[in-house]
């Protein structure tokens, strides 16, 4: 047999050989085929033995009383523990390998952040506690606010938004409030096609109509088209910089100047701030509002249902309209919250609130720990290493994978490829599924929409060169197989707990409930 190539795949291994299970059940070594917990359960079995007297049902429950026992699975304690432990072995995590998801910055979270966030004074804080009992927590919010303003060159910050899209809405509502204060009813928000997909959705949710601004052949905003559309009905522009093609908008200052001259405001999607933190201050580029994903740039946990955090930094023009509450520092150096009770004298033009309380305390603590432990030089290195890693991936693979904007100069934090050049019948999805066999989580696929068959790779700054080389070798091997028409790639993954799903049916007709024998 031929020797394995760099990715461990032997060229002559067909899909049947590669996918044949070791046993009829599908078990392979320590990777066991795990049934549903309901399939494991047996009637009359329970891992807990509680001897309690029978209780009379409460009359108030009425029609809500159960007619029969709940159909819960019956397992012993060892069976229950082993079931969930076996399932956990099938999870992919950042502690196992990279998440090369473009535009998502799924990077290692320093354990120091977690240790600080779990200190009793932070982990146990309650949003309804009297202010005088949580001054330390307010100080953390105040310090983080200060550094976010310093890093962005802005005037103010709203800390309460709880995610990126929530922050986008906050910024757009600030723009809307500023226009109303001027007595203007501008209805149009311009959104470049290289912006994040949430940008037009957010503007529409806030009541604006959306108009698209095209990109130039090098993947950046068409400045001439933008300037031609500006007018008295345009409220502003929502732009992503660096954009979703992984490119820095070199005309950002010209764009901002043109929008301001036309009476509009500039919202910047700051999800990609990871690429420029410590290097570029968005406020110096003329930006009026920008959300910062603390769960991206400043390493706090990303995904898994949350919580996230999306503070919004504001220019001097928009700061008066920022939402409540916010932390302010008094003359004696102490910190306190500005709420509705005192907003009339201190912040009369606030558009309202974004959340019931003050934001995500755990995220604030982690982000401030990250900022202080890195320092100014460390944060600058974060951006430099993220950009270096992305360009290393781009230039290592542009001979095997089509890089539609590779000619546009260095990329920023992410490298963008397309499915051009693959053999007939092969697609981006085949590459993504093949990466699972190589032991990697797939990259972002089919986004951004401006590139056919897009593959968006963000290596982040926390991946080593040795780790990137392993990923690059695997992706190069998959590209070669797709070009050569290797049919086995169409049925990948072969070594995962589950084979390739019908993703359309899984999304449109998911089976989420156990139906027992009636299934």
C-alpha positions, 0 to 999 in steps of 0.5 A, spaced: 500 500 500 502 507 498 504 511 504 499 516 507 500 523 505 501 529 509 494 528 512 494 521 513 490 519 507 492 513 503 490 515 496 487 508 494 482 508 500 475 508 497 469 510 501 467 503 502 474 501 505 474 508 509 468 508 512 467 500 514 465 500 521 470 495 526 463 492 528 456 491 526 454 496 531 459 501 528 464 501 534 471 503 533 476 502 538 474 507 544 470 511 539 463 507 541 456 508 538 452 511 543 445 510 543 440 515 545 439 515 553 432 513 552 434 507 548 439 505 554 433 506 559 429 500 562 422 501 565 423 500 573 430 502 573 433 508 577 439 511 579 436 514 585 433 511 591 429 516 595 424 513 601 418 518 601 411 518 603 406 518 598 404 526 597 397 528 596 396 532 590 395 539 590 388 541 589 390 547 585 393 543 580 387 541 577 387 539 570 395 540 570 395 533 574 399 528 571 395 522 568 401 517 568 408 517 570 413 521 566 416 517 560 423 518 563 429 513 561 431 508 567 438 508 568 443 506 574 448 511 576 454 508 573 450 507 566 448 515 566 455 517 568 458 513 562 453 515 557 454 523 558 462 521 559 462 517 552 458 523 549 463 528 551 468 524 548 465 526 541 465 533 542 470 538 539 473 543 543 478 549 543 482 545 548 483 539 543 484 543 536 483 550 532 476 552 530 478 556 524 471 559 523 472 565 519 469 572 522 468 568 529 475 569 532 474 562 536 481 562 540 484 560 546 481 563 553 487 564 558 485 560 564 487 566 568 481 570 566 476 564 568 480 564 575 478 571 576 471 571 574 470 565 579 472 570 585 467 570 590 466 577 589 465 577 582 461 570 581 456 572 587 454 579 585 447 580 584 444 585 579 439 588 585 444 588 590 445 596 593 450 600 589 454 601 596 455 593 596 458 592 589 462 598 588 468 593 586 464 590 581 462 598 578 469 599 579 471 593 574 465 596 569 468 603 570 475 601 568 473 596 562 469 602 560 475 607 560 480 602 556 475 600 551 474 608 550 482 609 550 483 603 545 478 605 540 479 613 541 472 614 542 468 619 547 463 614 551 461 607 551 454 603 553 456 597 556 449 594 557 448 590 550 449 583 551 452 581 544 454 583 537 447 584 534 445 587 540 450 592 540 449 594 533 441 595 535 444 600 540 448 604 535 443 604 530 438 607 535 443 612 538 443 614 530 436 614 530 435 618 536 441 623 534 437 624 527 430 625 531 434 631 536 435 634 529 428 634 527 430 630 521 426 623 519 432 620 514 429 613 512 435 610 509 441 606 511 447 604 506 450 597 507 456 595 503 455 588 500 462 586 504 458 588 511 456 582 516 449 579 515 447 582 521 448 589 519 442 590 514 437 586 519 439 590 525 438 597 521 431 594 518 429 592 525 430 599 527 425 601 522 430 603 516 430 601 509 436 598 506 440 600 500 446 596 498 453 599 496 457 594 491 464 592 492 470 594 488 474 588 484 479 588 490 473 586 495 472 593 498 467 598 498 466 602 492 467 609 494 464 612 488 458 608 488 457 610 496 458 618 494 453 618 489 448 615 493 448 620 499 443 625 500 438 628 505 434 621 506 440 617 508 441 616 515 448 613 515 452 607 513 453 600 517 460 598 515 464 592 517 472 594 518 476 589 517 470 587 512 468 580 511 473 579 505 478 579 511 480 586 508 482 593 511 477 598 508 483 603 506 478 609 504 475 608 511 476 616 513 474 618 506 467 614 507 466 617 514 468 624 511 463 623 505 457 621 510 458 626 515 458 632 510 451 629 507 449 629 514 449 622 516 453 617 521 458 612 521 456 605 524 462 600 524 461 593 526 467 591 530 466 584 530 473 584 527 477 589 532 481 583 533 485 584 527 487 592 529 486 592 536 492 596 539 494 598 531 488 603 529 483 607 533 476 607 530 475 614 532 481 617 528 477 614 522 471 618 523 467 612 526 461 614 530 459 608 533 462 601 534 460 595 538 466 590 540 465 583 541 468 582 548 467 574 547 472 575 540 477 580 541 478 580 549 477 572 549 471 571 553 467 565 552 464 565 545 458 561 543 455 555 547 448 559 548 452 565 551 452 569 555 456 574 550 457 581 551 457 587 546 459 594 549 458 600 544 463 605 543 460 612 541 463 618 538 462 625 541 456 626 537 452 620 539 454 619 546 449 624 549 444 619 546 447 612 549 442 608 553 442 607 560 445 605 565 452 607 565 457 608 570 460 614 572 466 617 576 464 622 581 469 628 584 471 624 589 473 618 585 468 613 587 463 610 581 456 610 581 450 608 576 446 613 572 439 610 572 432 613 570 432 617 577 438 621 575 438 621 568 434 627 567 440 632 570 446 628 567 443 624 561 437 627 558 437 625 551 438 617 552 434 613 548 432 608 553 435 602 556 438 596 552 437 591 558 434 590 565 441 591 568 448 593 567 451 588 562 454 581 563 459 581 569 463 575 568 464 577 561 467 584 563 471 581 569 474 576 563 475 582 558 479 587 563 483 581 566 485 580 559 487 587 557 491 588 564 495 582 563 497 583 556 498 591 556 499 595 551 504 592 547 501 585 548 494 587 545 498 590 539 502 583 538 495 580 538 493 584 532 500 583 529 500 575 530 492 574 528 494 578 521 501 574 521 497 567 522 492 569 517 497 571 511 501 565 512 495 561 511 493 565 505 500 564 502 501 557 504 494 555 500 493 560 494 497 555 490 492 550 491 486 554 493 483 560 489 484 566 493 479 571 490 482 577 493 489 574 494 491 580 489 488 585 493 494 585 498 495 582 505 489 580 508 487 582 515 485 576 521 482 571 516 484 568 509 478 567 504 478 562 498 473 559 493 471 553 490 474 555 483 478 550 480 475 543 483 473 537 479 466 537 476 461 535 482 466 537 487 464 543 492 466 547 498 462 542 503 466 536 501 472 540 503 469 542 509 467 535 511 474 532 509 477 536 514 473 533 520 476 526 517 483 530 518 481 532 525 479 539 524 473 543 525 471 546 518 472 553 517 466 558 515 463 555 509 459 559 503 460 566 507 461 571 505 456 571 499 460 575 495 464 569 493 462 563 490 463 557 494 467 561 500 471 558 505 473 563 510 479 561 515 481 565 521 487 562 525 487 567 530 493 569 534 493 563 539 495 558 534 502 556 533 506 555 527 506 548 528 499 547 529 498 552 523 502 547 518 498 541 520 492 545 518 495 547 512 497 540 510 491 537 511 487 543 507 492 542 501 491 535 501 483 536 501 484 541 495 488 536 491 483 530 492 478 535 490 482 537 484 483 530 482 476 528 483 477 523 488 470 520 489 471 518 496 471 526 498 464 526 496 462 521 502 466 524 507 467 524 513 468 517 514 471 517 521 466 521 525 461 519 530 456 520 524 456 520 517 454 526 512 447 528 514 442 531 509 443 538 512 437 541 508 432 536 511 436 537 518 435 544 518 428 544 515 425 538 519 429 537 525 427 531 529 428 534 536 423 529 540 424 522 542 417 518 540 419 511 543 415 506 539 411 510 535 417 513 532 
